[in-house]
Amino acid sequence: MSSTTTASPELKVPSLNSPEMRRILASSFIGSAIEFYDFILYATAASLVFGQVYFTDLDPAVAIFASFATLAVGYLARPLGGIVFGHFGDKLGRKGVLITSMLMMGIATTLIGLLPTTAQIGMAAPVILILLRLIQGLAVGGEWGGAMLMALEHAPKERRGFAASFANMGGPAGAVLATLAVSAFSVLPSEQFLSWGWRIPFLLSIVLIGVGLLIRLKVAESPLFLALEDKAEEKKLPLSEVLTRYPKSVVLGTLVGMSSYTVQGVMTVWAISYVVDSAGMDRTSVLLIKALGATLTVIGVWIAARYSDRIGRRPVMMIGIVAGAVLALPIMWGLELGEVWIFMIALFLANGLIQAFIFGPFGAFTAELFPTRIRYTGASLVYQLSSTIGAGFTPMIVSALVIAAGGKLWLAGVVWIGTFLVAAVAMRGIREGKDQDLNAADMRQ
């Protein structure tokens, strides 16, 4: 074996304080923030706009259900995006794949902002909306894994959790930006907001994508990936190897991750619609609270990731899982009361504590389940399956559970608790990866 292959890339990468590493972390954060700005922008519009613009012939309750169904299409596409982009990311490298995913996302989001209404072009409008949401899902499916790995695979072992979290922090940061963008135009009279105001944040995507590409083009390829180039003949079909050699990691990792996304689907999508439409809360106030909640998620992710480098991924994530199980019913009860300040506390607990402590170490947690040659595919598959199952269908499921419970929220709370209990059991079957030497593990494969 050549010296190029046996050398440890982790010993050659810069410290987190070096200019090169700052650029890498900035690329991971900003790129992820821009992609999730686009993706969450759709979720916000699905809660407040699309039912009244693209499903106008339906009963209001059915219209919001249909709007959430188009939201789910994007989540369904995410695992496929993770597989496709993960394949090329593992075969050809992380950088080029990330640039492609960003371009796809920007084009799809801009076109949504230009899409005529159902009143203008008939049923073609919701059909096109679904197709564009599908492209969004494919693009974001490839984004997170690559952005996370570019940071993690450049970082020293003792800082992997913190480095990987920059992609995770980018997600809620993008949500803050998206929510504030919609909030800025939600102060318009309702007729103007539904006519053109909601479109402006979608059109701004093209500017953000341009900024993101400028930063991403300057980042070097992952050193761990480059170290495997001499072993190119050993690279099999990544998805096949993930599913045949690491099925336990995929299943258990997904069950753990979906707990975080259940919180996201309930509190940042379904609950927004519930408190505005059913509880009569002011739309702009609710959006500002949502933005503050996402800001708390960024802070919580930062704290959780740093502690995961000290005490391990599993203990930190279990704090969020236990908190989620304990607080599920109190949060649902608080939503039923219909008070803005109670909704604010509930959302802050859900975002800043439950979601953040599970999501903060999740990048490193998933990456450490797989060797470098299939890490993009494996980590992306776990992450995207988690998001699809946990968040993609949650708004629809919760809507159905509320109807089944006669308008009460207790049944949704019980299902939420069950999700977290499953995650806690799954976590027991996964080993701690904090002290794992990724390069040495690759050499043993």
C-alpha positions in Angstrom: 0.0 0.0 0.0 1.4 3.4 -1.0 2.2 6.1 1.5 -0.4 8.3 0.0 -3.0 5.8 1.0 -1.8 5.1 4.5 -1.2 8.7 5.6 -3.9 10.1 7.8 -5.7 13.0 6.1 -6.9 14.1 9.6 -3.4 15.0 10.5 -3.0 17.2 7.4 -6.1 19.3 7.7 -5.9 22.8 9.1 -7.2 23.8 12.5 -10.7 25.2 12.9 -9.2 28.7 13.4 -7.2 28.7 10.1 -8.5 30.8 7.2 -8.9 27.7 5.0 -11.1 26.0 7.6 -13.1 29.1 8.2 -13.9 29.2 4.5 -14.9 25.6 4.6 -17.2 26.0 7.6 -18.7 29.2 6.1 -19.4 27.3 2.8 -21.1 24.5 4.8 -23.2 26.9 6.8 -24.1 29.4 4.1 -24.8 26.8 1.4 -27.0 24.8 3.7 -28.8 28.0 4.9 -29.6 29.0 1.3 -30.9 25.6 0.3 -33.0 25.3 3.4 -34.2 28.9 3.0 -35.7 27.7 -0.3 -37.1 24.5 1.1 -38.6 26.0 4.3 -39.9 28.9 2.3 -42.2 26.5 0.6 -43.3 25.0 3.9 -44.2 28.4 5.2 -46.1 29.3 2.0 -47.9 25.9 2.2 -49.1 26.8 5.7 -50.4 30.3 4.8 -50.8 30.7 1.0 -51.0 27.7 -1.3 -54.4 26.5 -0.1 -55.9 29.9 -1.1 -54.0 30.2 -4.3 -53.7 26.8 -5.9 -56.6 24.9 -4.3 -59.3 27.5 -4.4 -62.1 25.1 -5.4 -61.8 23.0 -2.2 -63.2 23.3 1.3 -60.7 25.3 3.4 -59.8 22.3 5.6 -59.3 20.1 2.5 -57.4 22.8 0.8 -54.8 23.1 3.6 -54.6 19.3 3.6 -53.9 19.3 -0.1 -51.3 22.1 0.4 -49.5 19.9 3.0 -49.7 17.0 0.5 -47.6 19.0 -2.0 -45.2 19.8 0.9 -44.9 16.0 1.5 -43.9 15.5 -2.2 -40.7 17.4 -1.5 -39.9 15.2 1.5 -40.6 12.1 -0.5 -38.1 13.2 -3.1 -35.4 13.8 -0.5 -34.2 10.2 0.0 -34.0 9.8 -3.8 -32.0 13.0 -4.0 -29.7 11.7 -1.2 -29.2 8.4 -3.1 -28.6 10.0 -6.5 -26.3 12.8 -5.3 -24.8 10.5 -2.7 -23.8 8.1 -5.4 -22.0 10.7 -7.4 -20.6 12.3 -4.3 -19.0 9.0 -3.2 -17.8 8.2 -6.8 -16.7 11.6 -8.1 -16.3 13.9 -5.0 -18.3 16.1 -2.7 -17.7 19.5 -4.3 -19.2 19.2 -7.8 -22.3 17.5 -6.5 -22.9 20.4 -4.0 -22.7 23.0 -6.8 -25.2 21.1 -8.9 -27.7 20.7 -6.0 -27.6 24.4 -5.3 -28.3 25.4 -8.9 -31.3 23.0 -9.1 -32.7 24.4 -5.9 -32.3 28.0 -7.0 -34.0 27.5 -10.4 -36.9 25.6 -8.9 -37.6 28.1 -6.2 -37.5 31.1 -8.6 -39.9 29.3 -10.9 -42.4 28.8 -8.0 -42.3 32.5 -7.4 -43.3 33.0 -11.1 -45.9 30.3 -11.2 -49.4 31.5 -12.3 -52.4 30.7 -10.1 -55.1 28.1 -10.7 -57.5 30.9 -11.6 -55.1 31.9 -14.4 -54.0 28.6 -15.9 -56.3 26.0 -14.3 -55.2 22.6 -13.0 -51.8 23.0 -14.7 -50.8 25.3 -11.8 -50.9 22.8 -8.9 -49.4 20.1 -11.2 -46.4 22.4 -12.0 -46.2 23.3 -8.3 -45.8 19.7 -7.4 -43.1 19.1 -10.1 -41.1 22.1 -8.8 -41.5 20.9 -5.3 -40.2 17.5 -6.5 -37.0 19.2 -7.9 -36.6 21.1 -4.6 -36.7 17.8 -2.7 -34.1 16.2 -5.0 -31.8 19.2 -4.6 -32.0 19.4 -0.8 -31.7 15.6 -0.6 -28.1 16.0 -2.0 -27.2 19.2 -0.2 -27.0 18.3 3.5 -24.8 15.2 3.2 -22.3 17.0 1.1 -22.2 20.2 3.1 -21.9 18.2 6.3 -19.1 16.0 5.0 -17.1 18.8 3.5 -16.8 20.2 7.0 -16.5 17.0 9.0 -13.9 15.4 6.7 -11.7 18.4 6.8 -11.9 18.7 10.6 -9.6 17.1 13.3 -11.1 14.2 15.1 -11.7 16.0 18.4 -13.8 18.7 16.6 -15.8 16.7 14.1 -19.1 17.1 15.9 -18.8 20.9 16.0 -17.6 21.1 12.3 -20.4 18.9 11.1 -22.9 21.0 12.9 -22.3 24.0 10.6 -24.5 22.3 8.0 -27.1 21.6 10.7 -27.0 25.2 11.9 -27.5 26.4 8.3 -30.9 24.7 8.2 -32.6 26.7 11.0 -30.7 29.8 9.9 -32.3 29.4 6.5 -35.6 28.9 8.2 -35.1 32.2 10.0 -34.3 34.0 6.8 -37.3 32.4 5.0 -39.7 33.2 7.8 -38.5 36.8 8.1 -38.8 37.2 4.3 -42.4 36.1 4.4 -43.1 38.1 7.5 -41.9 41.3 5.8 -44.6 40.9 3.2 -47.3 39.4 5.4 -48.0 42.9 6.7 -49.5 43.8 3.3 -53.2 43.7 3.0 -54.3 40.1 2.6 -55.4 40.5 -1.0 -52.0 41.9 -2.0 -50.1 39.4 0.0 -51.9 36.5 -1.7 -51.7 38.2 -5.1 -48.0 39.0 -5.3 -46.4 39.6 -1.8 -45.6 36.0 -1.1 -43.8 35.6 -4.4 -41.0 38.1 -3.6 -39.1 35.9 -1.1 -39.1 33.1 -3.7 -37.7 35.4 -6.4 -34.9 36.5 -4.0 -33.6 33.0 -4.1 -31.7 33.6 -7.3 -29.6 36.3 -5.6 -28.8 34.1 -2.6 -27.9 31.2 -4.9 -25.4 33.4 -6.7 -23.7 34.3 -3.4 -23.6 30.7 -2.3 -22.0 29.5 -5.5 -19.2 32.1 -5.3 -18.3 30.8 -1.8 -18.7 27.1 -2.6 -16.5 27.3 -5.7 -13.5 28.3 -3.6 -13.6 25.3 -1.3 -11.2 22.4 -1.7 -12.3 18.8 -2.0 -12.6 16.6 1.1 -9.1 15.2 2.1 -10.6 11.9 3.2 -12.2 11.4 -0.2 -9.0 12.3 -2.0 -7.1 9.7 0.1 -9.4 7.0 -1.4 -8.6 7.9 -5.0 -5.7 5.3 -5.1 -8.3 2.7 -4.1 -10.8 3.6 -6.8 -11.0 0.0 -8.0 -12.5 -1.0 -4.7 -15.4 1.4 -5.0 -18.6 -0.6 -5.5 -22.1 0.7 -6.0 -22.5 2.9 -2.8 -26.2 2.3 -2.3 -25.8 -1.5 -2.7 -23.1 -1.6 -0.1 -25.0 0.7 2.3 -28.1 -1.6 2.2 -26.3 -4.9 2.3 -23.5 -4.2 4.8 -25.0 -1.5 6.9 -28.8 -2.0 7.1 -28.8 -1.8 10.9 -27.1 1.6 10.8 -29.7 2.9 8.2 -32.7 1.6 10.2 -31.6 2.6 13.7 -30.2 6.0 12.5 -33.4 6.8 10.7 -35.5 5.9 13.8 -33.4 8.2 15.9 -33.4 11.1 13.5 -37.1 11.1 12.8 -37.8 12.2 16.3 -36.2 15.6 15.6 -38.1 15.9 12.4 -41.4 15.0 14.1 -40.9 18.1 16.2 -40.2 20.2 13.1 -43.2 18.9 11.2 -45.5 19.5 14.2 -44.3 22.8 15.5 -42.9 24.7 12.5 -45.5 23.6 9.9 -48.7 22.2 11.2 -48.8 24.3 14.4 -48.3 27.5 12.4 -51.4 26.8 10.4 -53.3 25.7 13.5 -52.7 28.8 15.6 -53.4 31.2 12.7 -56.5 29.5 11.3 -58.0 27.8 14.4 -56.8 29.9 17.3 -57.0 33.2 15.4 -53.5 34.4 16.2 -52.0 37.2 14.2 -50.1 35.8 11.2 -47.2 38.2 11.4 -46.7 37.7 15.1 -46.7 33.9 14.7 -44.1 34.1 11.9 -41.9 36.3 14.0 -42.1 33.8 16.9 -41.3 31.1 14.4 -38.2 33.0 13.3 -37.1 33.5 17.0 -37.6 29.8 17.5 -35.4 28.9 14.6 -32.8 31.3 16.0 -32.9 29.3 19.2 -32.4 26.2 17.2 -29.1 27.5 15.8 -27.9 28.4 19.3 -29.0 25.0 20.7 -27.3 23.1 17.8 -24.1 25.0 18.4 -24.2 24.1 22.2 -25.2 20.5 21.6 -22.6 19.9 18.9 -19.8 21.3 21.1 -20.8 19.1 24.0 -21.1 16.1 21.7 -17.3 16.4 21.1 -16.7 16.2 24.9 -19.1 13.6 26.2 -20.3 11.9 23.0 -23.1 12.1 20.5 -25.5 9.6 22.2 -25.7 11.3 25.6 -26.4 14.7 24.1 -29.0 13.4 21.7 -30.8 11.5 24.5 -31.3 14.8 26.4 -33.4 16.0 23.5 -35.2 12.6 23.1 -36.2 12.4 26.7 -37.3 16.1 26.8 -39.4 15.5 23.7 -41.2 12.5 25.3 -41.8 14.4 28.6 -43.0 17.7 27.0 -45.2 16.4 24.1 -48.5 16.5 25.9 -47.9 19.8 27.8 -47.0 21.4 24.5 -50.1 20.2 22.8 -52.2 21.3 25.8 -50.6 24.8 25.5 -51.5 25.0 21.8 -55.1 24.3 22.6 -55.2 27.3 25.0 -54.7 29.6 22.0 -52.6 32.2 23.8 -49.7 33.8 21.9 -47.3 33.7 24.8 -48.0 30.0 25.5 -47.4 29.2 21.9 -44.2 31.1 22.0 -42.9 29.1 25.0 -44.0 25.8 23.4 -42.2 26.6 20.2 -39.1 27.8 22.0 -38.9 24.5 24.0 -39.5 22.4 20.9 -36.9 24.3 18.8 -34.3 25.3 21.3 -34.2 22.2 23.4 -35.8 19.1 21.9 -35.0 19.6 18.2 -31.6 21.3 18.8 -30.2 18.7 21.1 -31.1 15.8 18.8 -30.1 17.6 15.6 -26.9 19.3 16.8 -24.8 16.1 16.9 -26.8 14.4 14.2 -24.4 15.2 11.3 -21.4 13.6 13.0 -23.7 10.8 14.4 -24.7 9.7 10.9 -21.3 10.2 9.3 -19.6 8.0 11.9 -21.9 5.1 11.0 -20.3 4.6 7.5 -16.8 4.5 5.9 -15.7 7.3 3.7 -16.3 5.4 0.4 -20.0 5.2 1.1 -20.4 8.0 3.7 -22.2 10.5 1.4 -24.8 7.9 0.4 -25.2 6.4 3.8 -25.4 9.6 5.8 -27.7 11.2 3.3 -30.0 8.2 3.2 -30.4 8.2 7.0 -30.9 11.9 7.2 -33.4 12.2 4.3 -35.4 9.1 5.4 -35.6 10.7 8.9 -36.8 14.0 7.4 -39.3 12.3 5.1 -40.9 10.1 7.7 -40.6 12.5 10.6 -41.5 15.8 8.9 -42.8 15.2 5.4 -46.0 13.4 6.6 -46.4 14.9 10.0 -48.6 17.9 9.1 -51.0 15.6 7.3 -50.9 12.9 10.0 -51.5 15.5 12.8 -54.3 17.1 10.9 -56.0 13.6 10.6 -55.4 12.8 14.3 -56.9 16.1 15.4 -60.0 15.3 13.3 -60.2 11.8 14.8 -60.0 13.3 18.3 -62.8 15.7 17.7 -60.6 18.7 17.4 -58.6 17.9 20.5 -54.8 17.6 20.3 -54.2 14.8 22.9 -54.0 12.0 20.3 -51.3 13.9 18.4 -49.4 14.2 21.6 -49.6 10.5 22.3 -48.3 9.6 18.9 -45.5 12.2 19.4 -44.5 10.4 22.6 -44.5 7.1 20.8 -42.1 8.4 18.2 -39.6 9.5 20.9 -39.8 6.2 22.8 -39.0 4.4 19.5 -36.0 6.7 19.0 -34.7 6.0 22.6 -34.9 2.3 22.0 -33.1 2.6 18.6 -30.3 4.7 20.2 -29.4 1.8 22.5 -28.4 -0.2 19.4 -25.9 2.3 18.1 -22.4 2.6 19.3 -20.7 5.9 20.2 -18.6 7.2 17.3 -16.9 10.3 18.9 -13.5 8.7 19.3 -13.5 6.8 16.1 -10.5 7.4 13.8 -12.2 7.7 10.4 -9.0 7.3 8.3 -7.9 4.2 10.3 -11.3 2.7 9.8 -11.1 3.3 6.1 -7.7 1.5 6.0 -9.2 -1.5 7.6 -12.0 -1.8 5.1 
